[in-house]
Amino acid sequence: MKLLIVVRHAKSSWKEPLPDTERPLNGRGRRNAPLMAERVRRRLEKDGRGADLLLTSPALRARATAEIFGAELGISEEQLRTDELLYHGSLQDALGLIVGLDPLTRTVLLFGHNPEFTALVNLLCGAGIENLPTCGACAIAFPGQDWSGAKPAAGRLRWFDYPKKKDKKNGPEAGAAA
């Protein structure tokens, strides 16, 4: 089974008039990214998995989010890659990136932007998610030994989590499995 974790970048700053690609994380983003990275790490460990590859948009806020996750997940520099298609590309471009992944890669995290990432999650697994919040993450499982199974409606949503998600009985939680 292949596991794709789609992560929207953490909250970014609009304080200064910067080009969109250069907007940094704001205070909330810098707090939420480590929190969500830890939640993802715990989920992967529970499944006996690690992250094999992080693919990120080149926008500063996405790259910074990916780097925070990478530190928590023990990712080397070679396992963190930037791809312009995650900033400028279409849903079809994102699908092409996923389907073209190395078959030996089991678990991949994608870091990027809305509205494309909400649409991507819904396209891949029919989750019906209205909005993937900032620093929200969705894990989608695909059958098979390679990534060719990553097609529209072929995935199964394993879990959906975001910083403000709470477990009704225990307070802040890693999000319920779908």
C-alpha positions in Angstrom: 0.0 0.0 0.0 1.1 3.5 -0.8 0.4 6.4 1.5 0.1 10.0 0.4 -0.2 12.7 3.0 -1.5 16.0 1.6 -0.5 19.0 3.9 -1.6 22.5 3.3 1.1 25.0 4.4 0.8 26.5 7.9 -0.6 30.0 8.4 1.3 32.7 6.7 1.9 36.4 7.3 0.2 39.2 5.3 2.0 41.9 7.4 4.3 43.2 4.7 3.5 43.7 1.0 5.6 40.8 -0.4 5.3 38.7 -3.5 3.1 35.7 -2.8 5.9 33.2 -3.0 7.9 35.1 -0.3 5.2 35.2 2.5 6.7 33.7 5.6 4.9 31.7 8.4 3.3 33.9 11.0 3.3 33.1 14.8 0.4 30.7 14.6 1.9 28.9 11.6 5.2 28.5 13.5 3.3 27.0 16.5 1.0 24.8 14.4 3.5 23.2 12.1 5.5 21.5 14.9 2.2 20.3 16.5 1.0 18.8 13.3 4.4 17.3 12.4 4.4 15.5 15.7 0.8 14.2 15.1 1.8 12.9 11.7 5.0 11.3 13.1 3.0 9.5 15.8 0.4 8.2 13.2 3.2 7.0 10.9 5.0 5.3 13.8 1.7 3.6 14.9 1.5 2.2 11.3 5.1 1.1 11.4 6.0 3.6 8.7 8.4 6.5 8.2 8.2 9.3 5.6 10.2 8.5 2.5 9.8 11.8 0.6 8.6 15.3 1.1 7.6 17.3 -2.0 6.9 21.0 -1.5 5.8 24.0 -3.4 8.6 26.5 -3.7 6.6 29.2 -1.9 8.4 30.2 1.4 5.4 29.3 3.6 5.1 25.8 2.1 8.8 25.1 2.2 9.1 26.3 5.8 6.2 24.0 6.8 7.9 21.1 5.0 11.2 21.8 6.7 9.5 21.7 10.1 7.8 18.4 9.3 11.1 17.1 7.9 12.9 17.9 11.2 10.2 16.1 13.2 10.2 13.1 10.8 14.0 12.8 10.6 14.1 13.6 6.9 17.4 14.2 5.2 18.0 17.1 2.7 17.9 14.6 -0.2 14.4 13.5 0.9 13.0 17.0 0.7 12.3 18.3 -2.8 10.8 21.4 -4.3 8.5 21.2 -7.4 7.2 24.3 -9.2 4.1 22.3 -10.2 2.9 22.3 -6.6 2.7 26.1 -6.8 1.9 26.9 -10.5 0.4 23.6 -11.6 -3.0 22.2 -12.1 -4.7 19.2 -10.5 -3.6 17.1 -13.5 0.0 18.2 -12.9 -0.2 17.1 -9.2 -1.7 13.8 -10.3 1.2 13.4 -12.7 3.7 14.0 -10.0 2.1 11.4 -7.7 1.7 8.7 -10.4 5.3 9.3 -11.4 6.8 8.7 -8.0 9.4 6.0 -7.5 7.7 2.7 -6.8 10.1 2.1 -3.9 8.7 5.2 -2.2 6.0 4.0 0.2 5.0 7.3 2.1 5.1 10.7 0.6 4.0 14.1 2.0 3.0 16.9 -0.4 3.1 20.5 0.8 1.1 23.2 -1.0 -1.9 25.4 -1.2 -5.6 25.8 -1.4 -7.9 25.6 -3.2 -5.9 23.0 -5.2 -5.1 20.8 -2.2 -8.7 20.5 -1.0 -9.7 19.7 -4.6 -6.9 17.1 -4.8 -7.9 15.3 -1.7 -11.6 15.2 -2.8 -10.6 14.0 -6.3 -8.4 11.2 -5.0 -10.7 9.8 -2.4 -14.1 11.5 -2.6 -13.7 12.7 1.0 -16.2 15.6 0.6 -13.9 17.9 2.6 -15.1 21.6 2.2 -11.8 23.1 3.2 -8.3 21.8 4.1 -7.4 24.3 6.8 -3.9 25.8 7.1 -1.5 23.1 8.3 -4.3 20.5 7.8 -3.3 17.0 6.7 -5.1 14.2 4.9 -3.6 10.7 4.6 -4.8 8.8 1.5 -4.0 5.1 1.0 -3.7 3.6 -2.5 -3.5 -0.1 -3.3 -0.7 -1.7 -5.2 3.1 -1.8 -5.4 3.5 1.4 -7.3 1.9 4.8 -7.6 -0.1 4.1 -10.8 -3.1 3.4 -8.5 -3.2 7.1 -7.5 -6.1 7.9 -9.7 -9.3 9.9 -9.1 -11.6 8.1 -6.6 -9.1 5.2 -6.1 -7.8 6.3 -2.7 -9.1 5.7 0.7 -9.0 8.5 3.3 -7.2 7.1 6.3 -7.4 10.2 8.4 -7.9 14.0 8.3 -6.4 16.2 10.9 -5.8 19.9 11.5 -4.5 22.0 14.4 -7.9 22.9 15.9 -9.4 19.4 15.7 -10.3 18.0 19.1 -11.4 14.6 20.3 -14.8 15.0 22.0 -13.7 13.2 25.2 -10.0 13.9 25.5 -9.5 17.5 24.2 -6.8 18.2 21.6 -6.2 15.1 19.6 -4.6 13.8 16.4 -7.9 13.8 14.5 -10.3 10.9 14.0 -9.8 8.3 11.3 -12.3 8.4 8.5 
